[in-house]
């Protein structure tokens, strides 16, 4: 028997599904036959991403502008999706996430509200709205929440210390020259990331939220699992150097995060709920 994942006849909602790992998730569920509802906050290319997914995989895909931190917006958008795409929502990939890269002493209440508003409240809003829809309709659905290695490990800046996590924020570029490295790269890995207290704590909350929701909704046949991705999409200079600290000696491709997520979403993982999957190249076993 050939092992296949077939999501045809269903719709999967992917928050933050228009770029990076989120786009890879949108493509992966479309490749399995699902129609795709991409929820995005502000990215100007989101509609183009949805059009590309629809054309490449011959499915229906539509982008919906939605701040997942706003429960009213989430409720309104979820109510539209099945009518627009013509198939029932059977899966949710709660992938939207943000970060603020600052030392702890510089973080403001507004920084925490921004990060927790999307990473924690936003995940809860989308999970709750879709679960309520499933419970009302008697649907046994599946939710995959993108958490982070940051929920398990903590990273801070410092030269010539054991690597815990390389963090790269596309809004905050840390030039390699700031590491004060001259000549051959040192054997001891270097942390190049700034403190991410609010990210690490928000993702810790999300991972534990997954377990709580999985326990509460199990009686309804709703599965909830977490994905804690390994590092992906770094700048080439950073990637080449820091990959030596990963047991598999390389960074991941976005599809290597998306494909395990699709497995969790599918009936092939029908007895998995409340679990945390770490496609991290072995990073967190150190």
VMD Tcl script that draws the C-alpha trace (Angstrom):
set ca {
  {0.00 0.00 0.00}
  {1.33 3.41 -1.01}
  {1.56 5.91 1.84}
  {-0.29 9.03 0.74}
  {-1.88 11.98 2.47}
  {-5.14 13.03 0.84}
  {-6.78 16.24 2.05}
  {-9.02 16.67 -0.99}
  {-12.58 17.76 -0.32}
  {-11.50 19.92 2.60}
  {-10.27 23.41 3.38}
  {-7.26 24.15 5.56}
  {-6.83 27.54 7.19}
  {-3.21 28.71 7.42}
  {-2.50 31.84 9.43}
  {0.62 33.66 8.30}
  {0.43 31.39 5.27}
  {1.75 33.82 2.71}
  {5.51 33.64 3.26}
  {8.34 31.60 4.78}
  {7.34 28.41 6.58}
  {3.71 29.53 6.40}
  {3.79 29.64 2.61}
  {5.44 26.22 2.56}
  {2.55 24.97 4.73}
  {0.01 26.47 2.33}
  {1.76 24.76 -0.56}
  {2.02 21.44 1.27}
  {-1.68 21.20 2.14}
  {-2.57 22.27 -1.40}
  {-0.26 19.57 -2.75}
  {-2.29 17.10 -0.66}
  {-5.46 18.33 -2.38}
  {-6.91 20.80 0.14}
  {-8.28 24.21 -0.64}
  {-6.40 26.87 1.31}
  {-7.50 29.94 3.23}
  {-4.48 32.14 3.93}
  {-4.91 34.61 6.78}
  {-2.45 37.49 6.72}
  {-2.03 40.70 8.66}
  {-0.53 43.21 6.28}
  {1.81 41.69 3.70}
  {1.19 43.23 0.25}
  {2.04 40.01 -1.60}
  {-0.48 37.78 0.22}
  {-3.05 37.75 -2.57}
  {-0.34 36.95 -5.09}
  {0.82 34.07 -2.87}
  {-2.72 32.66 -2.77}
  {-3.02 32.95 -6.53}
  {0.28 31.12 -6.95}
  {-0.80 28.26 -4.67}
  {-4.11 27.90 -6.51}
  {-2.47 27.85 -9.92}
  {0.40 25.53 -9.02}
  {-1.71 22.87 -7.30}
  {-5.05 23.30 -9.08}
  {-6.99 24.03 -5.89}
  {-8.92 27.00 -4.57}
  {-6.93 29.42 -2.46}
  {-7.85 32.81 -1.11}
  {-6.09 35.37 1.05}
  {-7.99 37.02 3.91}
  {-6.68 40.13 5.66}
  {-7.09 39.40 9.36}
  {-5.37 40.42 12.57}
  {-5.59 37.16 14.52}
  {-5.20 39.12 17.75}
  {-8.65 40.62 17.11}
  {-11.29 38.01 18.00}
  {-14.02 39.83 16.07}
  {-11.96 39.82 12.87}
  {-11.19 36.13 13.28}
  {-14.86 35.29 13.79}
  {-15.90 37.28 10.72}
  {-13.27 35.74 8.45}
  {-13.83 32.14 9.56}
  {-17.55 32.57 8.85}
  {-16.77 33.45 5.21}
  {-14.31 30.74 4.28}
  {-16.45 27.68 3.63}
  {-18.86 29.69 1.47}
  {-15.98 31.15 -0.53}
  {-14.02 27.94 -1.10}
  {-16.88 25.44 -1.21}
  {-15.40 22.77 1.04}
  {-15.61 22.30 4.82}
  {-12.79 23.47 7.06}
  {-11.07 20.34 8.34}
  {-7.71 21.73 9.45}
  {-6.02 24.75 10.96}
  {-2.35 25.62 10.85}
  {-1.96 28.40 13.41}
  {1.36 29.70 12.17}
  {1.20 33.50 12.48}
  {3.85 34.88 14.79}
  {5.84 38.03 15.50}
  {8.85 39.02 17.57}
  {10.65 42.00 19.05}
  {14.42 41.70 19.32}
  {15.62 43.73 22.31}
  {17.50 43.15 25.55}
  {15.10 42.49 28.42}
  {15.75 45.85 30.10}
  {14.65 47.67 26.95}
  {11.37 45.79 26.47}
  {8.20 47.82 26.96}
  {4.65 46.79 27.87}
  {3.75 47.64 24.27}
  {6.35 45.14 23.01}
  {4.79 42.40 25.12}
  {1.28 43.33 24.03}
  {2.38 43.19 20.39}
  {4.06 39.78 20.69}
  {1.57 38.12 23.03}
  {-1.33 39.60 21.06}
  {-0.35 37.53 18.03}
  {1.67 34.63 19.40}
  {-0.65 33.70 22.27}
  {-4.00 35.46 21.98}
  {-3.94 35.16 18.19}
  {-3.39 31.41 18.37}
  {-6.17 31.08 20.94}
  {-8.60 33.19 18.90}
  {-8.19 31.10 15.76}
  {-8.19 27.77 17.58}
  {-11.27 28.69 19.61}
  {-13.27 29.97 16.65}
  {-12.56 26.96 14.48}
  {-13.07 24.49 17.33}
  {-16.43 26.09 18.12}
  {-17.40 25.68 14.47}
  {-16.36 22.02 14.50}
  {-18.12 21.22 17.76}
  {-21.34 22.79 16.45}
  {-21.14 20.84 13.17}
  {-19.82 17.61 14.66}
  {-16.60 17.81 12.64}
  {-13.51 15.97 13.84}
  {-10.80 18.42 12.86}
  {-7.08 18.81 13.42}
  {-5.04 21.81 14.54}
  {-1.29 22.27 14.23}
  {0.19 25.24 16.08}
  {3.61 26.59 15.16}
  {5.51 27.09 18.40}
  {9.30 27.42 18.52}
  {12.50 25.93 19.84}
  {12.46 29.09 21.95}
  {9.82 27.47 24.13}
  {12.42 24.88 25.19}
  {15.68 26.82 25.13}
  {16.76 30.38 25.75}
  {19.13 32.48 23.71}
  {21.09 35.59 24.55}
  {23.99 37.46 23.03}
  {27.56 36.66 23.83}
  {30.82 35.76 22.12}
  {32.40 32.31 22.35}
  {29.68 30.65 24.40}
  {27.91 27.39 23.57}
  {25.19 27.99 21.03}
  {21.63 27.69 22.28}
  {19.80 29.26 19.40}
  {20.57 31.42 16.41}
  {17.81 33.96 16.02}
  {17.42 36.12 12.94}
  {14.73 38.72 12.59}
  {14.25 40.10 9.12}
  {13.59 43.55 10.56}
  {16.77 43.54 12.65}
  {19.93 42.58 10.77}
  {23.02 41.99 12.88}
  {26.13 42.49 10.71}
  {28.69 39.74 10.96}
  {31.34 42.38 11.66}
  {29.72 43.11 15.03}
  {30.91 39.74 16.23}
  {34.49 41.06 16.14}
  {35.68 37.90 14.41}
  {38.98 38.20 12.61}
  {40.70 35.44 10.72}
  {39.41 31.85 10.86}
  {36.09 31.34 12.62}
  {36.49 30.10 16.20}
  {35.80 26.47 17.00}
  {33.41 27.45 19.78}
  {30.07 28.52 18.27}
  {29.00 32.11 18.66}
  {25.60 33.38 19.66}
  {24.67 36.24 17.35}
  {21.11 36.74 18.52}
  {19.78 39.43 20.73}
  {17.61 38.64 23.74}
  {14.14 37.35 22.90}
  {12.49 37.18 26.30}
  {9.03 37.95 24.97}
  {9.34 35.46 22.10}
  {10.61 32.61 24.27}
  {7.96 33.16 26.94}
  {5.14 33.52 24.41}
  {6.10 30.29 22.68}
  {6.34 28.51 26.02}
  {2.77 29.64 26.66}
  {1.68 28.41 23.24}
  {3.19 24.95 23.68}
  {1.38 24.52 26.98}
  {-1.82 25.93 25.50}
  {-1.69 23.18 22.88}
  {-1.63 20.52 25.58}
  {-4.53 22.10 27.45}
  {-6.68 22.47 24.33}
  {-5.88 18.93 23.23}
  {-7.10 17.58 26.56}
  {-10.26 19.70 26.59}
  {-11.32 19.07 23.01}
  {-10.38 15.39 22.72}
  {-13.95 14.34 23.55}
  {-15.07 16.14 20.40}
  {-12.55 14.35 18.19}
  {-10.48 17.50 17.75}
  {-6.73 16.94 17.79}
  {-4.28 19.72 18.69}
  {-0.51 19.40 18.27}
  {2.48 21.73 18.26}
  {5.34 22.06 15.79}
  {8.60 23.52 17.10}
  {10.57 24.27 13.93}
  {14.31 24.19 13.54}
  {16.13 27.15 12.05}
  {15.27 27.96 8.47}
  {15.86 30.76 6.01}
  {18.90 32.41 7.55}
  {21.30 34.64 5.68}
  {23.94 32.58 3.88}
  {26.91 33.78 5.95}
  {25.13 32.99 9.20}
  {23.72 29.69 7.95}
  {27.06 28.30 6.78}
  {28.80 29.07 10.05}
  {26.11 28.09 12.55}
  {25.01 24.86 10.83}
  {28.03 23.17 12.42}
  {26.22 23.37 15.76}
  {23.28 21.27 14.51}
  {23.65 17.46 14.63}
  {22.51 17.15 10.99}
  {25.00 19.92 10.09}
  {22.58 22.02 8.06}
  {19.63 24.33 8.37}
  {16.19 23.21 7.28}
  {14.28 24.04 4.15}
  {10.77 25.43 4.72}
  {9.20 22.29 3.25}
  {10.96 20.23 5.95}
  {8.85 22.10 8.49}
  {5.67 22.02 6.42}
  {5.61 18.30 5.64}
  {5.63 17.10 9.29}
  {2.86 19.64 9.93}
  {0.75 18.14 7.15}
  {1.30 14.68 8.59}
  {0.06 15.89 11.99}
  {-2.92 17.51 10.31}
  {-3.91 14.35 8.46}
  {-5.66 11.15 9.51}
  {-2.27 9.42 9.35}
  {-1.71 11.00 12.78}
  {-5.19 10.16 14.08}
  {-3.88 8.95 17.46}
  {-1.55 11.90 18.05}
  {-2.81 14.83 20.11}
  {-1.24 17.13 22.68}
  {2.17 16.28 21.26}
  {5.14 18.46 20.38}
  {7.07 17.61 17.22}
  {10.51 19.14 16.72}
  {11.83 19.06 13.14}
  {15.04 20.74 14.26}
  {17.84 18.57 12.90}
  {18.52 17.34 16.42}
  {19.24 20.85 17.71}
  {17.44 20.53 21.05}
  {19.07 17.23 22.03}
  {22.36 18.95 22.91}
}
mol new
graphics top color blue
foreach p $ca { graphics top sphere $p radius 0.5 }
foreach p [lrange $ca 0 end-1] q [lrange $ca 1 end] { graphics top cylinder $p $q radius 0.2 }
display resetview
